[in-house]
Amino acid sequence: MKYQELVDVYEALESTTKRLEKTEIISNFLKELDSQTTEKVGLLILGVVFPAWSSEEIGIGAKLVERAVAEAVGTSQNAVEDAVRDEGDIGLACIKLYSKKAQMTFFSKALTIDFVFDSLRKLSKISGSRSTNRKIAIILELLSQASPTEAKYLTRTILEELRIGVGDGVVRDAIAQAYNIDKKVVERAQMLTNDFAVVARTAKDEGVNGLEKLNLTPGTPVKPMLAQLAPPLDEIIPEMGVAICETKYDGIRLQVHRNEDEIKIFTRRLENITHALPEIVELFDEFLPHENYIVEGEVIATRNGKPLSFQNILHRVRRKYNVEEAIENVPLKLYLFDVLFYKVPMIDEPLSIRRKILEDIVNTTSEEMNLSTMLVGTPENIDEIQALFEKSIKQNHEGIMIKNASEPYIPGLRGKKMLKYKAEPETLDMMVVGGTYGIGKRGDFVGSYLVALRDENDEFKTVAYAATGLDDATLEYLTVKMKELEISTKGREIIVEPKIVLEIAFSEIVESPEYEAGYSLRFPVVKNIRKDKGPMDVDSIERLISMYNEKN
């Protein structure tokens, strides 16, 4: 199938903001595809060629793409940079530049979806000497044959900035609609595989039965079950009946997989960080059985036996070089709390059974390998639960988790089956979409950050400006990132690509017509830069409204 047909779909999707229209457009397109093309479109419709958890990536920067565009249209790289600056987007710059293309070499051979997909995947395989020139050659082959609109979306896809307003939810609904399958069946299959290529093709070829057969596979990460804020203990514990209550650690959540002799470690964003944690791999190899498994836990940084701040562990797991030095300087400690797979999938088992199996398979004779501190909570021992909470806070942890002991593990779910009970005020994970430069001595810094939440279409709607909680070092770091992600600047105002996630604390939620969400925050404070989180981890407007309604 011609790539232009997919590009026509991109254009249609970009021209509407309505979720149902986007779903209909994708659904109708999927019905026209053969199985092989369906598999590729399952990823391309999201502007990627690898599933989110894959360690493979296109890995091409904006400057390299601009160089390729310059060669394809017969102009200078400076001219391309000027066009990108003027248009605010590489794709729109291509439309402008291709209209003036000096050497009209297209359309001797029409691009196909297969050729585009396979060529983009080749880019991840190229390394070593002359790798830049070899990558340029592949991109140039695509761009030289591309129409202006094809070039628009090719360059955006290479940079993973498709900008058509389509997220996982829309693609899920479109697959369900195209093949007349219940959305919940498609959603579960996606949660278990995290690969719309697999889900789309299975839905087309095998329908409901095929999707229901998809399950956990060690080595392929699954979206984590998520928690929401807990109401008072005397309210939630009687409602659950029996709860697993455990210390909430201020670290990074890990999902550890063993498949035969290979151990992989993923973050909650499904990022593979195995390379950064060789000592953790050794711990799992030594202190867990040599069977296939998927277990979850938290890793924290320690010094003199005491937990360090979240930023210490974040820097540690993101280390790519001098890992041996980091191992010595930032010791790590593990606390495991769940098992999703042990020889067979276990997510449909109640938590009480999963916890018992976890206790049976983990050897905790090492100081670094631990199970989470926990107790079984009932309406009769709420005082003990409160004592666990106070002890956890005293030990510099965040509080406790409260989980319904009779419930299965539901990937991606945020609800009352798993709750966090914290001493600090509630926070929201919010996306930075813009900001304002300071004045006077801080005129070179972006001092105030426009933050947003996800709506039902996975688009970001503004909620507030956050300007407190930032020291000079953090302001400098954020300003550099903002400049890298700049879309446009007018006066002191800057608009950026949605890539930076901040954890924002606040005193109150108020209705406000000034912001796109219709609500705002009083006294917002930046608590953390959440480098471990991405766009789909950002909290929703629905959650904001729910929190508002609980207080009013």
C-alpha positions in Angstrom: 0.0 0.0 0.0 1.2 3.5 -0.8 2.6 5.6 2.0 0.5 8.5 0.7 -2.6 6.7 1.7 -1.4 6.7 5.3 -0.4 10.3 5.0 -3.9 11.1 3.9 -5.1 9.5 7.1 -2.6 11.6 9.1 -3.9 14.8 7.4 -7.5 13.9 8.3 -6.6 13.1 11.9 -4.7 16.4 12.2 -7.7 18.4 10.9 -10.1 17.3 13.7 -9.9 17.5 17.5 -12.9 15.2 18.0 -12.1 11.9 19.5 -15.0 10.0 17.9 -14.0 11.4 14.4 -10.4 10.3 14.9 -11.5 6.8 16.0 -13.8 6.6 12.9 -10.9 7.6 10.6 -8.5 5.1 11.9 -11.1 2.3 12.1 -12.1 2.8 8.4 -8.5 2.7 7.4 -7.7 -0.5 9.3 -10.5 -2.3 7.5 -8.7 -1.7 4.2 -5.4 -3.2 5.2 -3.9 -6.7 4.9 -2.4 -8.4 8.0 1.2 -7.4 7.4 0.3 -3.7 6.8 -2.1 -3.7 9.8 0.8 -4.7 12.0 3.0 -1.8 10.8 0.2 0.8 10.9 -0.5 -0.3 14.5 2.8 1.5 15.3 3.0 4.1 12.6 -0.4 5.6 13.6 1.3 6.6 16.8 4.3 7.9 15.0 6.7 5.1 16.1 8.2 2.0 14.5 9.0 0.2 17.8 6.8 -0.5 20.8 7.3 1.8 23.8 9.2 -0.8 25.8 11.7 -1.7 23.1 15.3 -0.8 23.6 15.6 -0.1 19.9 15.1 3.4 18.7 15.5 5.4 15.5 17.9 7.7 17.4 18.1 10.5 14.9 18.5 14.1 16.1 16.9 17.2 14.6 20.1 18.5 13.0 20.6 15.3 11.1 17.1 15.4 9.8 17.5 19.0 8.8 20.7 18.1 6.9 18.9 15.3 5.0 16.0 17.7 4.1 18.5 20.3 2.8 20.1 17.7 0.5 16.7 16.4 -0.6 15.4 19.8 -1.7 18.7 21.2 -2.9 19.2 24.0 -0.4 21.5 24.8 2.6 21.0 23.5 6.1 20.8 27.1 7.3 17.8 27.6 5.1 16.1 24.5 6.6 16.8 25.8 10.1 15.3 29.1 9.2 12.2 27.4 7.8 11.8 25.3 11.0 12.2 28.5 13.1 9.6 30.3 11.0 7.1 27.5 10.9 7.8 26.1 14.4 7.8 22.5 13.1 10.0 20.4 10.8 6.9 19.0 9.1 5.5 22.4 8.1 9.0 23.5 7.1 9.1 20.6 4.6 5.8 21.7 3.0 7.3 25.2 2.5 10.7 23.9 1.2 9.4 21.2 -1.1 7.2 23.8 -2.9 10.5 25.4 -4.0 12.4 22.1 -4.5 15.3 22.7 -6.9 15.6 19.2 -8.3 12.3 17.5 -8.9 13.3 13.8 -8.5 10.0 12.5 -7.2 7.8 10.6 -8.2 9.8 8.1 -10.0 8.9 5.5 -7.5 6.0 5.9 -5.0 6.8 5.2 -1.4 5.0 2.3 0.3 4.2 1.8 3.9 6.4 -1.3 4.0 9.4 0.5 2.5 9.0 3.4 4.9 8.6 1.2 8.0 11.5 -1.1 7.1 13.8 1.8 6.2 13.1 3.6 9.5 13.8 0.4 11.5 17.1 0.0 9.7 18.3 3.3 11.2 18.4 1.7 14.7 20.8 -1.0 13.4 23.4 1.4 12.1 26.5 2.1 14.2 30.2 2.4 14.0 32.4 4.3 11.5 30.6 6.3 8.9 27.3 5.6 10.6 26.1 9.2 10.2 26.6 9.1 6.4 24.8 5.7 6.2 21.9 7.1 8.2 21.7 10.2 6.0 21.7 8.0 2.9 18.6 6.0 4.2 16.7 9.2 5.1 17.7 10.9 1.9 16.4 7.9 -0.1 13.0 8.4 1.5 12.9 12.2 1.3 14.0 12.3 -2.3 11.0 10.2 -3.3 8.5 11.9 -1.0 5.8 14.3 -1.9 5.6 17.5 0.3 3.0 16.0 2.6 4.9 12.7 2.8 8.0 14.6 3.8 6.0 16.4 6.4 5.1 13.2 8.3 8.3 11.3 7.5 10.4 13.9 9.3 8.0 14.1 12.2 8.0 10.3 12.5 11.8 10.1 12.5 11.8 12.7 15.3 8.9 11.0 17.0 6.8 14.2 16.9 3.8 13.2 14.8 1.4 15.8 16.2 -1.9 14.4 15.0 -3.5 14.2 18.4 -3.7 10.4 18.6 -2.9 8.4 21.8 -3.3 4.8 22.9 -6.9 5.3 23.8 -8.0 6.4 20.3 -6.0 3.5 18.7 -7.5 1.0 21.1 -11.1 2.2 20.3 -10.4 2.2 16.6 -9.2 -1.4 16.6 -12.3 -2.4 18.6 -14.5 -0.6 16.2 -12.8 -1.9 13.1 -13.1 -5.6 14.0 -16.3 -5.3 16.2 -14.6 -6.3 19.4 -15.3 -5.2 22.9 -13.0 -2.3 23.9 -12.2 -4.0 27.2 -10.8 -7.1 25.4 -8.6 -4.9 23.2 -7.5 -2.8 26.2 -6.5 -5.9 28.2 -4.5 -7.3 25.2 -2.7 -4.0 24.9 -1.9 -3.8 28.6 -0.4 -7.2 28.5 1.6 -6.9 25.3 2.2 -3.1 25.1 2.5 -3.5 21.4 -0.2 -2.2 19.1 1.4 -4.0 16.2 0.6 -7.4 17.9 -2.8 -6.3 19.1 -3.9 -4.9 15.7 -2.8 -7.9 13.7 -4.2 -10.4 16.2 -7.5 -8.5 16.2 -7.7 -8.7 12.4 -6.6 -12.3 12.0 -8.0 -14.0 15.1 -10.6 -11.7 16.6 -11.7 -11.9 20.2 -10.4 -15.5 20.7 -6.9 -14.4 19.6 -6.8 -11.3 21.7 -8.0 -13.3 24.8 -5.1 -15.7 24.3 -2.5 -12.9 24.5 -0.9 -12.9 27.9 2.2 -12.0 29.9 5.6 -13.0 28.4 8.7 -12.6 30.5 10.9 -10.1 28.7 8.0 -8.0 27.5 7.0 -5.4 30.1 3.5 -4.8 31.2 1.9 -1.5 32.2 2.0 -1.2 36.0 -1.1 -1.1 38.2 -1.5 2.4 39.5 -2.6 3.9 42.8 -4.7 6.8 43.8 -4.9 8.8 47.0 -6.4 7.0 50.0 -9.3 8.4 52.0 -9.1 8.1 55.9 -8.1 4.6 57.1 -11.4 4.1 59.0 -13.2 4.6 55.7 -11.2 2.5 53.3 -10.2 -0.5 55.4 -13.8 -1.5 56.2 -14.6 -1.1 52.5 -11.8 -3.4 51.5 -12.3 -5.9 54.3 -8.8 -7.3 54.1 -5.9 -5.2 52.9 -2.2 -5.7 52.3 -0.6 -2.6 53.9 3.1 -2.0 53.1 5.6 0.8 53.4 5.7 3.2 50.4 9.3 3.7 49.4 10.6 6.9 47.8 12.4 5.2 44.9 11.9 4.0 41.4 9.5 1.3 40.7 11.0 -1.6 38.9 9.6 -4.5 36.9 12.1 -7.3 36.7 11.8 -10.1 34.1 13.7 -13.4 33.8 13.3 -15.3 30.6 15.5 -18.4 30.6 19.0 -17.0 31.3 18.3 -13.4 30.6 17.3 -10.8 33.2 15.8 -7.5 32.1 14.9 -4.5 34.3 12.2 -2.0 33.3 10.9 1.2 34.8 7.2 2.1 35.2 7.5 3.8 31.8 8.7 0.5 30.4 12.2 1.8 29.8 14.9 -0.9 29.8 17.5 0.2 32.3 19.2 -3.2 32.7 22.6 -1.8 31.6 22.6 0.8 34.4 22.0 -1.7 37.3 24.4 -4.7 36.9 24.5 -5.2 40.6 20.7 -5.6 40.7 20.9 -8.1 37.9 23.4 -10.1 40.0 21.1 -10.0 43.1 18.2 -11.4 41.1 20.4 -14.1 39.6 21.6 -15.1 43.0 18.5 -14.7 45.3 15.6 -15.7 43.1 15.0 -19.1 41.4 16.3 -19.7 37.8 12.7 -19.9 36.6 10.8 -17.5 34.3 9.3 -14.7 36.3 8.1 -11.1 36.4 8.3 -9.4 39.8 7.7 -5.8 40.9 9.4 -3.8 43.5 11.0 -0.5 44.4 14.7 0.3 44.4 16.0 3.1 46.6 19.4 4.8 47.1 20.9 4.6 50.6 23.8 6.1 52.6 24.8 4.8 56.0 21.7 2.7 55.9 19.3 5.6 55.4 17.2 6.3 52.3 18.4 9.1 50.1 16.1 11.5 48.1 14.3 10.4 44.9 16.7 12.5 42.8 19.7 10.4 43.9 18.2 7.2 42.7 17.0 8.8 39.5 20.5 10.0 38.6 21.8 6.5 39.5 19.6 4.5 37.2 20.0 7.0 34.3 23.8 6.6 34.4 25.2 5.4 31.1 28.9 5.8 31.9 31.1 5.1 34.9 28.5 2.7 36.3 31.1 1.0 38.5 31.9 4.3 40.2 28.1 4.9 40.7 27.7 1.5 42.2 30.2 2.4 44.9 29.0 5.9 45.5 25.2 5.3 45.5 24.4 1.9 47.0 21.0 0.5 46.1 18.5 -1.5 48.1 15.5 -3.5 46.8 12.1 -4.0 48.2 9.9 -6.4 46.3 6.1 -6.3 46.6 4.4 -8.3 43.8 4.8 -11.2 41.4 3.0 -11.2 38.1 4.5 -14.3 36.5 6.2 -17.3 38.1 6.4 -20.2 35.6 2.8 -19.2 34.5 0.9 -15.9 34.4 -0.4 -14.9 37.8 -2.1 -11.5 37.4 -5.6 -13.0 37.7 -4.7 -14.5 41.1 -5.7 -12.4 44.2 -2.9 -10.3 45.7 -2.9 -12.4 48.9 -1.9 -15.5 46.9 0.7 -13.5 44.8 2.3 -12.2 48.0 2.6 -15.6 49.5 4.3 -16.9 46.3 6.6 -13.9 46.3 7.6 -14.7 49.9 8.3 -18.3 48.9 10.6 -17.5 46.0 12.6 -14.6 47.3 15.7 -15.3 49.4 16.1 -12.3 51.7 19.4 -13.3 53.4 21.1 -10.4 51.5 20.9 -6.9 53.0 20.1 -5.5 49.6 17.3 -7.9 48.7 14.1 -7.4 50.7 10.4 -7.8 50.7 8.4 -4.7 51.4 7.5 -4.2 55.1 3.9 -5.2 55.3 1.0 -6.3 57.5 -2.5 -7.6 56.8 -5.0 -4.9 57.6 -8.6 -5.4 58.7 -11.2 -3.2 60.4 -10.0 -4.7 63.7 -6.3 -3.6 63.5 -6.5 0.0 62.1 -4.3 1.1 65.0 -1.5 -1.2 63.7 -1.9 0.2 60.2 -1.6 3.7 61.6 1.5 2.6 63.5 3.1 1.2 60.3 2.4 4.5 58.6 4.1 6.5 61.4 7.0 4.1 61.4 7.5 4.4 57.7 7.4 8.2 57.8 9.9 8.2 60.7 12.3 6.1 58.5 12.1 8.8 55.8 9.8 6.8 53.5 6.7 8.4 51.9 3.9 6.6 53.8 2.1 3.3 53.1 0.4 1.5 50.3 -3.0 0.0 50.9 -4.0 -2.8 48.5 -7.2 -4.9 48.3 -5.9 -8.4 49.2 -8.6 -10.2 47.2 -8.1 -8.3 43.9 -6.1 -9.4 40.8 -3.4 -7.3 39.2 -4.9 -5.1 36.5 -2.3 -3.4 34.3 -2.7 0.3 33.8 -5.6 0.6 36.3 -5.8 3.5 38.7 -8.5 3.0 41.2 -9.6 2.0 44.7 -8.0 -1.4 44.5 -4.6 0.1 45.2 -4.2 3.3 47.3 -1.4 5.5 48.6 -1.6 7.0 52.1 0.9 9.8 52.4 1.9 12.4 55.0 2.5 15.1 52.4 -0.1 17.0 50.4 -1.4 15.3 47.3 0.5 16.0 44.1 -0.2 15.8 40.4 2.2 14.8 37.6 1.8 17.6 35.1 3.2 18.3 31.6 5.1 21.5 30.9 3.8 23.1 27.7 5.2 26.6 28.1 6.7 29.2 30.4 7.7 32.7 31.1 11.2 34.1 31.4 12.0 36.0 34.6 13.1 39.6 35.0 16.2 41.2 36.4 18.9 38.8 37.6 16.7 35.9 36.5 16.0 37.2 33.0 18.0 34.4 31.4 16.0 31.7 33.2 12.5 30.4 32.5 11.1 31.2 36.0 7.4 30.2 35.6 6.2 27.0 34.1 2.8 26.6 32.3 1.6 23.1 33.3 -1.2 21.0 31.9 -3.1 17.7 32.3 -4.4 15.1 29.8 -7.9 15.3 28.5 -10.0 12.4 27.2 -8.2 12.6 23.8 -4.8 12.5 25.5 -4.2 16.1 24.6 -2.8 18.6 27.1 -5.0 21.3 28.6 -3.4 24.1 30.7 -4.1 24.3 34.4 -1.7 26.6 36.1 1.7 28.4 36.2 4.2 27.0 38.7 7.0 29.2 39.8 8.0 28.2 43.3 10.1 25.3 44.7 12.9 25.8 42.2 16.5 26.6 43.1 19.0 28.2 40.7 20.5 24.9 39.6 17.1 23.5 38.8 16.1 26.6 37.0 19.2 26.5 34.9 18.6 22.8 34.0 15.0 23.4 33.1 15.8 26.5 31.0 18.3 24.5 28.9 15.6 21.8 28.4 13.0 24.4 27.5 15.3 25.9 24.8 15.9 22.4 23.4 12.1 21.8 23.1 11.2 25.3 22.0 8.4 25.6 19.5 8.1 29.4 19.6 9.0 32.4 21.8 7.2 35.8 21.9 8.5 38.4 24.3 9.0 36.6 27.6 6.6 33.8 26.7 7.9 30.4 25.4 5.9 27.5 24.1 7.6 24.0 24.1 7.0 20.5 23.0 5.3 18.4 25.8 8.3 16.4 27.1 9.0 17.6 30.6 6.9 16.2 33.5 6.8 18.0 36.8 5.4 16.8 40.1 3.3 19.7 41.4 2.0 20.1 45.0 -0.8 22.5 45.7 -3.1 23.7 48.5 -6.4 23.8 46.7 -8.2 23.2 43.3 -10.4 26.0 42.1 -12.6 26.6 39.1 -10.9 29.0 36.6 -12.0 30.1 33.1 -8.4 31.4 32.6 -7.1 27.9 31.9 -8.1 25.4 29.2 -9.0 22.7 31.8 -11.6 25.1 33.4 -9.8 24.6 36.8 -6.6 25.8 38.4 -4.4 25.2 41.4 -3.8 27.5 44.3 -0.1 27.9 45.5 1.4 25.3 43.1 4.9 24.2 44.1 7.3 22.1 42.0 8.3 19.1 44.0 10.2 17.1 41.5 11.3 16.8 37.9 9.9 13.4 37.0 12.4 12.2 34.5 11.1 8.7 35.0 7.7 9.6 33.6 6.4 10.4 30.1 3.3 11.9 28.5 1.0 9.0 29.2 2.0 9.1 32.9 0.7 12.7 33.3 -2.5 12.9 35.4 -5.8 13.5 33.8 -8.3 16.3 34.0 -10.8 13.7 35.0 -8.7 13.0 38.1 -8.4 16.7 38.9 -12.2 17.1 38.7 -12.7 14.0 40.9 -10.3 15.5 43.5 -12.2 18.8 43.3 -15.5 17.1 43.8 -14.3 15.2 46.8 -13.4 18.5 48.6 -16.6 20.4 47.6 
